[in-house]
Amino acid sequence: MSLLELVLAEPDTDAVGESILDAAFAEFLAYGLRRTNVDVVARRAGVSRATLYRRFDGKDALVQAVLVRESRRFFSSIAEAVAGLASPEERLVAGFVVGVRYAREDRLLNRLLSADPEALLPYLTTNGALVVAAARDFLVRQAPDAPVADRTPAGIAEVFVRLAISFTLMPDGAIPLSSDDEVRAFARAYLAPLLRSG
């Protein structure tokens, strides 16, 4: 199963599993990935250590489950923003605005970038091929009818993903992106033309 399939799959956790994920999320926000202790997560969730381990095979599996759930929320917010928009350009602009806003405001992403950059950054840079591929393939699904004669939809989507990652990691620069209006103007001026042939 690809990362995108994993993210888009229906969640297979029950109410207890969700309470464990909620507790882990809260611990990651408070202490980061490295300093979070599985026993503390279990206590916060109101379950025994054995119950936690029956559902998640260790801390790595718990981290992955939380990140997959948050990625599912991220992709869902983009899908909702572009649903019903007529043109690929409109979908691109709306999706990019939501994606940049989500990255700017997401508490867990920003906490991990500040508290555990060495744990997170490889997945957005040197070891980021799976993340880039998942996001790229998701974007292609949002605009399968993009009319581009000399560029592939996958290539264009990957440019968007790589730019979004760059803006997330280094938000300050000559391009103003601090508001939805600024992000929308950037997307219309710089990204939408990539969908036009010629």
C-alpha positions as CSV (number, residue, x, y, z in Angstrom):
1,M,0.0,0.0,0.0
2,S,1.4,3.4,-1.0
3,L,1.6,6.3,1.5
4,L,-1.3,8.0,-0.3
5,E,-3.5,4.9,-0.2
6,L,-2.7,4.6,3.5
7,V,-3.6,8.2,4.1
8,L,-6.8,8.0,2.1
9,A,-8.0,4.7,3.5
10,E,-10.8,4.6,6.0
11,P,-9.5,4.8,9.5
12,D,-9.5,1.4,11.2
13,T,-9.4,2.5,14.8
14,D,-12.2,2.2,17.3
15,A,-13.1,4.8,20.0
16,V,-10.3,3.5,22.3
17,G,-7.8,3.8,19.4
18,E,-8.9,7.3,18.7
19,S,-8.5,8.3,22.3
20,I,-5.0,6.9,22.2
21,L,-4.2,8.9,19.1
22,D,-5.7,12.0,20.7
23,A,-3.5,11.5,23.8
24,A,-0.4,11.0,21.6
25,F,-1.3,14.1,19.6
26,A,-1.5,16.1,22.9
27,E,1.8,14.7,24.1
28,F,3.5,15.5,20.8
29,L,2.3,19.0,21.0
30,A,3.5,19.4,24.6
31,Y,6.8,17.5,24.5
32,G,7.7,16.7,20.9
33,L,8.3,13.3,19.4
34,R,11.6,12.4,21.2
35,R,10.4,13.3,24.7
36,T,7.0,11.7,24.5
37,N,6.7,8.5,26.5
38,V,4.3,5.7,25.6
39,D,3.4,5.1,29.2
40,V,2.3,8.7,29.6
41,V,0.3,8.5,26.4
42,A,-1.5,5.4,27.8
43,R,-2.2,7.2,31.1
44,R,-3.5,10.3,29.3
45,A,-5.8,8.1,27.2
46,G,-7.1,6.3,30.3
47,V,-5.9,2.9,29.0
48,S,-3.3,0.3,30.2
49,R,0.0,0.0,28.5
50,A,-1.0,-3.4,27.2
51,T,-4.2,-2.0,25.6
52,L,-2.1,0.7,23.8
53,Y,0.4,-2.0,22.6
54,R,-2.4,-4.2,21.3
55,R,-3.5,-1.4,19.0
56,F,-0.1,0.2,18.2
57,D,3.1,-1.8,18.0
58,G,5.4,0.6,19.8
59,K,6.1,4.3,19.7
60,D,7.0,4.4,16.0
61,A,3.7,2.9,15.0
62,L,1.9,5.4,17.3
63,V,3.8,8.3,15.7
64,Q,3.0,7.0,12.2
65,A,-0.7,6.6,13.1
66,V,-0.9,10.2,14.4
67,L,0.9,11.6,11.3
68,V,-1.3,9.6,8.9
69,R,-4.5,10.9,10.7
70,E,-3.2,14.4,10.5
71,S,-2.3,14.0,6.8
72,R,-5.8,12.6,6.2
73,R,-7.2,15.8,7.7
74,F,-4.9,17.9,5.6
75,F,-5.8,16.2,2.3
76,S,-9.5,16.3,3.3
77,S,-9.3,20.1,3.8
78,I,-7.9,20.5,0.3
79,A,-10.4,18.2,-1.3
80,E,-13.3,20.1,0.4
81,A,-11.9,23.4,-0.8
82,V,-11.7,22.4,-4.4
83,A,-14.9,20.3,-4.6
84,G,-17.3,21.9,-7.1
85,L,-14.9,24.3,-8.6
86,A,-15.1,24.2,-12.4
87,S,-11.7,24.7,-13.8
88,P,-8.3,23.2,-12.9
89,E,-6.9,26.7,-12.4
90,E,-9.6,27.5,-9.8
91,R,-8.9,24.1,-8.1
92,L,-5.2,24.8,-8.1
93,V,-5.5,28.3,-6.5
94,A,-8.1,27.2,-3.9
95,G,-6.1,24.1,-3.0
96,F,-2.8,26.0,-2.8
97,V,-4.4,28.6,-0.5
98,V,-5.8,26.0,1.8
99,G,-2.5,24.0,1.8
100,V,-0.3,27.0,2.7
101,R,-2.8,28.1,5.3
102,Y,-2.9,24.7,6.9
103,A,0.9,24.4,7.0
104,R,1.1,27.9,8.4
105,E,-1.4,27.3,11.2
106,D,-1.0,23.5,11.9
107,R,0.0,23.2,15.5
108,L,1.6,19.8,15.3
109,L,3.7,20.6,12.2
110,N,4.9,23.9,13.7
111,R,5.7,22.2,17.0
112,L,7.7,19.5,15.4
113,L,9.6,21.9,13.2
114,S,10.6,23.8,16.3
115,A,11.0,21.0,18.8
116,D,12.1,18.0,16.7
117,P,13.4,19.3,13.4
118,E,15.9,16.5,13.1
119,A,13.1,13.9,13.3
120,L,10.8,15.8,10.8
121,L,13.0,17.5,8.3
122,P,14.3,14.3,6.6
123,Y,10.7,13.5,5.6
124,L,10.4,16.9,4.0
125,T,13.9,17.0,2.4
126,T,16.4,14.2,1.8
127,N,14.1,11.3,2.6
128,G,11.0,13.1,1.3
129,A,10.3,11.1,-1.8
130,L,7.3,9.2,-0.4
131,V,5.8,12.4,1.0
132,V,6.3,14.3,-2.3
133,A,4.9,11.4,-4.3
134,A,1.8,11.1,-2.0
135,A,1.0,14.8,-2.2
136,R,1.7,14.9,-5.9
137,D,-0.5,12.0,-6.7
138,F,-3.3,13.4,-4.5
139,L,-3.1,16.7,-6.4
140,V,-3.3,15.0,-9.8
141,R,-6.5,13.3,-8.5
142,Q,-8.0,16.7,-7.8
143,A,-7.5,18.0,-11.3
144,P,-7.3,15.0,-13.6
145,D,-8.6,17.0,-16.6
146,A,-5.9,19.7,-16.5
147,P,-5.4,20.7,-20.1
148,V,-1.6,20.9,-20.4
149,A,0.0,20.1,-23.8
150,D,3.7,20.3,-23.0
151,R,3.8,19.4,-19.3
152,T,2.5,16.4,-17.4
153,P,0.0,16.8,-14.6
154,A,2.3,14.9,-12.3
155,G,5.2,17.2,-13.1
156,I,3.1,20.3,-12.4
157,A,1.7,18.8,-9.2
158,E,5.3,18.0,-8.0
159,V,6.3,21.6,-8.6
160,F,3.4,22.7,-6.4
161,V,4.4,20.2,-3.7
162,R,8.0,21.2,-3.7
163,L,7.2,24.8,-3.6
164,A,4.7,24.3,-0.7
165,I,7.4,22.4,1.3
166,S,9.9,25.1,0.6
167,F,7.4,27.8,1.8
168,T,6.6,25.8,4.9
169,L,10.3,25.4,5.8
170,M,11.3,29.0,4.9
171,P,8.2,31.2,5.0
172,D,10.0,34.5,4.9
173,G,11.2,36.0,1.7
174,A,10.4,38.3,-1.2
175,I,7.1,36.6,-1.9
176,P,4.4,37.7,0.6
177,L,2.4,34.7,1.8
178,S,1.2,35.8,5.2
179,S,-2.5,36.0,4.3
180,D,-4.9,34.0,2.1
181,D,-5.2,36.9,-0.3
182,E,-1.4,37.0,-0.8
183,V,-1.2,33.3,-1.3
184,R,-4.1,33.5,-3.8
185,A,-2.4,36.3,-5.7
186,F,0.9,34.3,-5.8
187,A,-0.9,31.2,-7.0
188,R,-2.8,33.0,-9.8
189,A,0.3,34.9,-11.0
190,Y,3.0,32.2,-10.7
191,L,1.3,28.8,-10.5
192,A,-1.8,29.0,-12.6
193,P,0.2,29.8,-15.8
194,L,1.8,26.3,-15.5
195,L,-1.6,24.8,-16.4
196,R,-1.7,26.7,-19.7
197,S,-0.1,25.3,-22.7
198,G,2.2,27.2,-25.0
